[in-house]
């Protein structure tokens, strides 16, 4: 076991810890910030492991996350949940980039699991709902866990199992919190007056 491998695993643990934390974040901006630092740690680990496809996909995601952070900062509060033309252009460019990288770095049918996971992840963080982000984290972790089973990475399986649990737990917590808020502050019903 080399020093390079040990450091790659240290950065992998940091990556997964930050990603797991993001599934408990209460707003999208914090999700994006945590994911940026998670991706930086992951990229360092992948560089140490010389993982071509992983590095390329992670760089695309990191650049996308910087765009999302910029977008969160320039939006007015009332527009945080709205979608603009630039949002649709951004996700199109990102998904096409993921497709191109996959074509040139594809390493067999099971490597497509990493592409599927990356695509689902990107859609989950692109949209504005932290609840949807947490829900989509479940199939993302499942795809990565399956990929890690295929490549025989026990450490990867354990990490993705942790993320799988974190995404389910985060989703359940947010769903319950939303229900409590709705119970405390019910939406007033509007009644239309009928003319007689």
Secondary structure, 3 states (H helix, E strand, C coil): CCHHHHHHHHHHHHHHHHHHHHCCCCCHHHHHHHHHHHHHHHHHHHHHHCCHHHHHHHHHHHHHHHHHHHHHHHCCHHHCCCCCHHHHHHHHHHHHHHHHHHHHHCCCHHHHHHHHHHHHHHHHHHCCCHHHHHHHHHHHHHHHHHHHHHHCCHHHHHHHHHHHHHHHHHHHHHHHHHHHHHHHCCCCCCCCCCCC
